[in-house]
Amino acid sequence: MTSEQECRFSMYREVMEHLNNNLTIVNTIPNMNVFVPAMNDVIQQIILNVEEQSHDITGVAANKKALRTDIETKGLDIALKVVAYATISGNLILLNEARMYNKSELTRCADNILKIHCQCIYDMANNIVVELDEYGVNAAILADFETVINDYYDTIALPGIKIADRKVITEMIKLLFVNGNTILKKTDAMIEVVRVSHPEFYSEYKNLRKITNTGKRKMAVKGTALNQKDKPIRGAVFEFKSRDNNLTKSVIKHTYIKGSFFIRSLNSGIYDVTITKVGYDTQTVEVIVDGIEMQRLVVKLVK
């Protein structure tokens, strides 16, 4: 996601947490039984697409590089042995053909050309496989070389395909934000129904609808959940309970795509924060909010 999309997505999450936590009020508003599930679905679809978009394609590229090295090495080895055979046998036509596939040519040629070159080396050697036996080339070696050629051919297109897939996902994310904006505009209109009857709920909704650039405005808290390998954990629950007896309502946040969440504002004081996630041990830590510096809370969960 772009930085602008991340800020908008943060707004989406906070608005929907507010609505989902106040369903008693929300359910009295016309059409919200349609808008709320639809918006929840948009958020989940964005999460899934962003996760797919962030998949690393370097593993595919690394596999292709390894296969290329393998096919170059085996192709050159077979070509050199054909050169040796052609030289001894005096077959000038075969000699000239085999010399075309030297190390320089195999190393510098494009991926698809390398595949063609190696297929020609295979065909050339396969036609004289009996004669090449004493040079260390037999049917089993050629069969292995053919497998490497086919594997390489299947792999050379994959990085490009992955990049194309990522472009499609990027466009899908844009459409999801368009859909999300449309739903929230309709929700804005419906929220007016409870403006008088539930002023606190209404005021908080309007406040959360403001898009905050987290890169420019300080947050009260940034929380992050990691596993023992320092990988982000999505879906961890952080419950903030103030030690101030006058503040009885807990603040609950969930980690999302990158295992993190932000809290825009929180009353200054000491909080006991309980972190839970199915499959992991529950933890409780202390956080001091001073209203000046953003508190960075990083918790490593243990299974």
N, C-alpha and C positions, 0 to 999 in steps of 0.2 A: 504494500500500500504506500501511497504518497504520504507525506507529513500532513497534508490537508485532510486526506481520507482518514488517517489515524485519529486526528482531532475530532472529526465528525463521528467516527465510530465510537470514540470514548463518550461522546454526547449520547449517541444511540443507547449504549449500555446503561448509562446512568439514568436516562429517562425511563427505560423499560424496567430497571430495578425498582424505581419509584412506583411505577404503575403496577407491577407484579406484587409489590409489597402492600399495596392499598386496593386490593381487588374488591373489598366491600364497597368502597366508594366508586371505583371504576365500573363495576357491574350495574350501577344505577344510571350510567350515561349511555344514551342511544348509540348503537353501532360499534361500541367499544369491544363487544364480544367478537367482532370481526377484525377490527384494527389491531388489537393486542396480539392475538395469535399470528396474524400476518407479519407484524413487525418482529416478533420473536423469531419467526422463520427466516426473515431477512438477515437478522443478526447471525443465526446459525449457518446460513448459506455463505455469508461473508467469511466467517471463521473457517469453514471447510475449504473455500476457494483460496484463502490466503495461505492455509497450511499446504495445499497442493502447489500453490505458486512458489512457495519457499523451499520446496524439495530441491536438494542439491543435485545438479546435473554433472558435477565434476567427476563423480564415480563412473558415469557412462563414458565420459571423455578419457578418463584414465584407463578404462578397460579397452577402449579402441586403440589407445597408444600402445598398450602392451601387446595387443593382437597385431598391430602394424609391425612392431619390432620382431615378433615371432615370424610373421609371414615374409618380411624382408630377409631375415637370417636364413630361413629354410629355402626360400626361392633362390637366393644367391648361391647357397651351397649346391643345390641341384644344378643350376645354370653352369657353375664352374666345372662340375663333373661332366656335364655334356660337352663343354668346351674341350676338356681333356680327351674325352672319347673321340670327338670330331677331329681333333688335331692328330691323334695317333692313327685314326682310320683314314685320314685324308679326305673327309667329307667337308669340302669348303662351304657348301651351301648351309649345312647345319652349323658349321663353325661361325660363319658370319651372323647367323640368326641368334645363336647362343650368346655371342659377344655383345649383342645389343642390351642384354639384361645384366649390366655391370652394377657394382655397388653404388656408384654415383647416380645412375639412372633410377634405381629402385629407391634410393633414399630421398631424392628431390622431387619425384613425380607426385602428382595429386592422388588422393585416396582412391578415387574410382579408376584412375589409370593404373595404379599399383595392382589393383584387383585384376585388370585385364592382362597386365604383364605376367603376373603369377599364373594365371590360367594358361597363357601361352607356354610358359616354362613347363607347367604340368603336362600339357598336350604333347609338347616336344619330347619330354622325357618318357612319357607313357608309350610313345610309338617305338621306342628302342629300349624298353625296360629290361629285356633279357640281356642285351649287350651291356647295359649299365650296371649289371649285378656285380661284376668284379670291381667297379668303381665306387661301390658302396651305396648304390641306389637300387631298391627293389620295390615290389608291388606294395608291401606294407608301408614303406616310407612315403610312397606316392599317395597312398590312401589317406595317410595322416596329413599330408600336405593339402590334399583336396578338402579335407575337413576344415583345416585352418583357413583356406580360401573362402569357403562357404560361411564360416563363422565371422570372418572379417567383413564379408559382403553384407551380412545381416546387421553388423554393428555400425558401419560407417555412416548410415543415415540417422541413427538414433539421436545424437546431440542436436541435430537440426530439427528433428521431430519434437524433441523436448522443448526447444526454444519456441517453436510454433505453438505448442500446447500452452506455454506460459503466456503468450500473447493473447490467445483466446480467453484464458482465465482472467487476464487483466481487463479485457473488454467486458467480461461477465461481471467482474467486481464493480465496474463503472455503472452497469445497468442495475445492479443491486442497490447501489447508493441512490440512483434516480428513483427506484421503487420505494426505498426507505424514506426519502424526502417527501414523496407524494403521500405516503401513509401518514407521516407525522404532521403534514399540513392539514390533513383531514382531522387528525386527532386534536390539533390546536383548536380547530373550530368547535369540536365537541366538548372540549374541556371547559369552555365558557359556560356550559350548563351548570357547573358546580362552583362557579366563581364566587357567588354570594354564600351558598350553603356550606362550602368547605374552603374557606379562604387560605388556610395554611397549606392544604394539599395543592391548591391552585397556584399559590405563590412559589412553592418548591418546584412544581412542574415547570413554571415559566423560567425559573432560575436555571434549572438543569438543561433547558432547551438552548441555552447560550453556548456557542461553540468556543471552547477555550483552547488556545494554543499553548500546549504544555511546555513548549520550548521557550516561551517568553514569560509566562506567568508562573510564579512559584506555586507548587502544590503543598498541602499540609503533610501528606504522607505518600510515599511510593512503596508498595509492598511487592515482594517477589518470592515465589516458592520454587525451590530447586530440589532435584533428587540427589542421591549420593554421588552421581557422576556429573553434577553441576548442570544438568539439563533442566529446562523450564518445565514446570508442572501446571497444566491447565486444569481448572475446576477446583482448585484448593479454596477453602472457605476461611476467611479471616474475620473473626468477630471481635470488635473493639468494645470493651466495657470500661467506662470511666470509674475511677475511684472516688470521684466527687458524688456524694449521695444525692445531690440535686439533679444529676444527669443520669436518669434511670434507663433511657433508651439506648440499646446497643446499636452500633454501626456495623453492618455486615457487607463485606466485599468478596467478590470471586475473582480468581486469577483467570486471565484469558489467554490469547494466542501465545504470547511470549512469557507466560507464567507470571505476569505482573498486573497491577492495577494502580490507579491514582485516587486519592481522596482530595477534593478541592479545598475544603475547609473543615476544620475540626477544632472544637473548643480546647484551649490550652489546658494542660493537665497531664496526669499520669494515667495510662491505660494498660489494662491487662488484655493482651491479644491472644486469643485461642485460635490455633490453626488446625483445621481438620481436612482430611482427604481419605476417601475409601481406599483401603489397602496400605495406609501409612499410619505411623504412630501419631497421636494427637500431641501437640506442643502448646505451651503457654509461655509467652514472653512479655516483658515490660517495655513500653514505649513512652517516652516523654515528649509531648508536643508543646513547643514554646511559642508558636505563632509567628516565628521569625524565619527559621531555617526549615527546609523540607526534611522530614525524617525519612531515611532510607532503611526499610525493614527487609532484610534478606534472611529467609528461613530455609534451612536444608532439612527436608523431611526424610525420615528413616522408615523403611518397611519392616 
